[in-house]
């Protein structure tokens, strides 16, 4: 048995023993925490369902591919492979959708190609902005995002451009 296999059980036992030593109702605290988690889930779930439905409709309708073709000249001018356009559009909204697009790109172009490497860097260094805002702001009860989304999308745009530059500098392309 590996030491890593014992980390989670040891942590759980340690927390339980610590709580019991401090005379905390560990089971009561666990059930209250689970109840609060379910309450948060009920507040966040409608936003997530709407978000996931919208992204799957966007991809299934062909709008993502169409927008990618429209953006291709701009992306080429910026040094970003135009093949990654669907990833640029899906990543801020859906992590699982971005992984699907990334897998398709890797399968088509290969993981060691310029497109594959840029895809890998983009997947590893960007955030699912809208998903994150929906979950965390929904859980906190914040309804006005103010500058969060524009700032996060600007950071994502810079990251996409920097990904292409970094891969080109390291591996050529």
C-alpha positions as CSV (number, residue, x, y, z in Angstrom):
1,X,0.0,0.0,0.0
2,X,1.3,3.4,-0.9
3,X,1.6,6.3,1.5
4,X,-0.6,8.4,-0.8
5,X,-3.5,5.9,-0.4
6,X,-3.6,6.7,3.3
7,X,-3.7,10.5,3.1
8,X,-7.5,11.0,2.8
9,X,-8.4,8.4,5.4
10,X,-5.8,9.9,7.8
11,X,-7.0,13.4,7.2
12,X,-10.7,12.4,7.8
13,X,-9.8,10.6,11.0
14,X,-7.6,13.4,12.2
15,X,-10.3,16.0,11.6
16,X,-12.8,13.9,13.4
17,X,-10.5,13.3,16.4
18,X,-9.6,17.0,16.6
19,X,-13.3,17.9,16.6
20,X,-14.1,15.3,19.3
21,X,-11.2,16.5,21.4
22,X,-12.5,20.1,21.2
23,X,-16.0,18.8,22.2
24,X,-17.5,19.6,18.8
25,X,-20.5,17.7,17.6
26,X,-18.7,16.4,14.6
27,X,-21.6,14.6,13.0
28,X,-23.9,17.6,13.6
29,X,-21.3,19.9,12.0
30,X,-21.1,17.5,9.0
31,X,-24.8,17.4,8.5
32,X,-25.1,21.2,8.8
33,X,-22.4,21.6,6.2
34,X,-24.1,19.2,3.9
35,X,-27.3,21.0,4.3
36,X,-25.6,24.4,3.5
37,X,-24.0,22.7,0.5
38,X,-27.4,21.6,-0.8
39,X,-28.8,25.0,-0.3
40,X,-26.0,26.5,-2.4
41,X,-26.5,23.9,-5.0
42,X,-30.2,24.8,-5.3
43,X,-29.3,28.5,-5.8
44,X,-26.5,27.7,-8.4
45,X,-28.2,24.9,-10.3
46,X,-30.5,27.0,-12.5
47,X,-27.6,29.2,-13.7
48,X,-25.5,26.1,-14.5
49,X,-28.3,24.4,-16.4
50,X,-28.9,27.5,-18.5
51,X,-25.2,28.0,-19.1
52,X,-24.6,24.4,-20.2
53,X,-27.7,24.4,-22.4
54,X,-26.6,27.6,-24.1
55,X,-23.1,26.3,-24.9
56,X,-24.3,23.0,-26.3
57,X,-26.9,24.8,-28.5
58,X,-24.1,27.2,-29.6
59,X,-21.9,24.3,-30.7
60,X,-24.6,22.1,-32.1
61,X,-26.1,24.9,-34.2
62,X,-22.8,25.5,-36.0
63,X,-22.6,29.0,-34.8
64,X,-19.2,28.3,-33.1
65,X,-17.7,27.1,-36.4
66,X,-19.2,30.0,-38.3
67,X,-17.8,32.5,-35.8
68,X,-14.5,30.7,-35.9
69,X,-14.3,31.1,-39.7
70,X,-15.1,34.8,-39.4
71,X,-12.4,35.3,-36.8
72,X,-9.8,33.3,-38.7
73,X,-8.1,36.3,-40.5
74,X,-7.8,38.2,-37.2
75,X,-6.4,35.2,-35.4
76,X,-3.9,34.5,-38.2
77,X,-2.7,38.2,-38.0
78,X,-2.2,37.8,-34.2
79,X,-0.3,34.5,-34.6
80,X,-3.0,32.3,-33.1
81,X,-3.7,29.2,-35.2
82,X,-7.2,29.7,-36.6
83,X,-8.0,26.1,-36.0
84,X,-8.1,27.0,-32.3
85,X,-11.0,29.4,-32.8
86,X,-13.7,27.0,-31.4
87,X,-11.5,26.6,-28.3
88,X,-11.3,30.3,-27.9
89,X,-15.0,30.6,-28.0
90,X,-15.9,27.6,-25.8
91,X,-13.2,27.8,-23.1
92,X,-14.6,30.8,-21.2
93,X,-18.0,29.1,-20.9
94,X,-17.5,25.3,-20.5
95,X,-14.5,23.3,-19.3
96,X,-15.9,20.0,-20.5
97,X,-16.8,21.6,-23.9
98,X,-13.3,23.0,-24.1
99,X,-11.8,19.6,-23.3
100,X,-13.9,18.0,-26.1
101,X,-12.7,20.7,-28.6
102,X,-9.1,20.3,-27.4
103,X,-9.4,16.5,-27.8
104,X,-10.7,17.0,-31.3
105,X,-7.9,19.4,-32.2
106,X,-5.2,17.0,-30.7
107,X,-6.7,14.1,-32.6
108,X,-6.8,16.0,-35.9
109,X,-3.4,17.8,-35.7
110,X,-1.5,15.7,-33.2
111,X,-0.3,16.7,-29.7
112,X,3.2,17.6,-31.0
113,X,2.0,19.9,-33.7
114,X,1.9,23.7,-33.4
115,X,-1.9,23.6,-33.1
116,X,-1.7,20.8,-30.5
117,X,0.8,22.6,-28.4
118,X,-1.1,25.9,-28.5
119,X,-4.3,24.0,-27.6
120,X,-2.6,22.3,-24.6
121,X,-1.3,25.6,-23.3
122,X,-4.6,27.3,-23.8
123,X,-6.4,24.6,-21.9
124,X,-4.0,24.7,-19.1
125,X,-3.7,28.4,-18.6
126,X,-7.3,29.7,-19.0
127,X,-10.4,29.7,-16.9
128,X,-14.0,28.9,-17.5
129,X,-14.9,32.5,-16.8
130,X,-18.7,32.4,-17.1
131,X,-19.0,29.1,-15.3
132,X,-16.8,30.4,-12.4
133,X,-18.8,33.6,-12.1
134,X,-22.1,31.7,-12.2
135,X,-21.0,29.3,-9.5
136,X,-19.2,31.6,-7.1
137,X,-21.3,34.7,-7.5
138,X,-24.5,32.5,-7.4
139,X,-23.3,30.9,-4.2
140,X,-22.5,34.3,-2.6
141,X,-25.8,35.8,-3.8
142,X,-24.1,38.4,-5.9
143,X,-26.3,39.5,-8.9
144,X,-24.2,42.4,-10.4
145,X,-20.9,41.2,-11.7
146,X,-19.8,44.8,-12.5
147,X,-16.2,44.6,-14.0
148,X,-15.6,40.9,-13.2
149,X,-16.6,39.4,-16.6
150,X,-14.9,42.1,-18.8
151,X,-11.7,41.9,-16.8
152,X,-11.7,38.1,-16.8
153,X,-12.4,37.9,-20.6
154,X,-9.6,40.5,-21.2
155,X,-7.2,38.2,-19.2
156,X,-8.4,35.2,-21.2
157,X,-7.7,37.1,-24.5
158,X,-4.2,38.0,-23.4
159,X,-3.6,34.5,-22.3
160,X,-4.7,33.1,-25.7
161,X,-2.3,35.4,-27.5
162,X,0.5,34.7,-25.1
163,X,0.0,30.9,-25.5
164,X,0.6,31.1,-29.2
165,X,3.7,33.3,-28.7
166,X,5.1,31.1,-26.0
167,X,4.7,27.9,-28.0
168,X,6.2,29.6,-31.1
169,X,9.1,30.9,-29.0
170,X,9.8,27.5,-27.4
171,X,9.1,25.1,-30.3
172,X,8.8,27.2,-33.5
173,X,5.6,27.2,-35.5
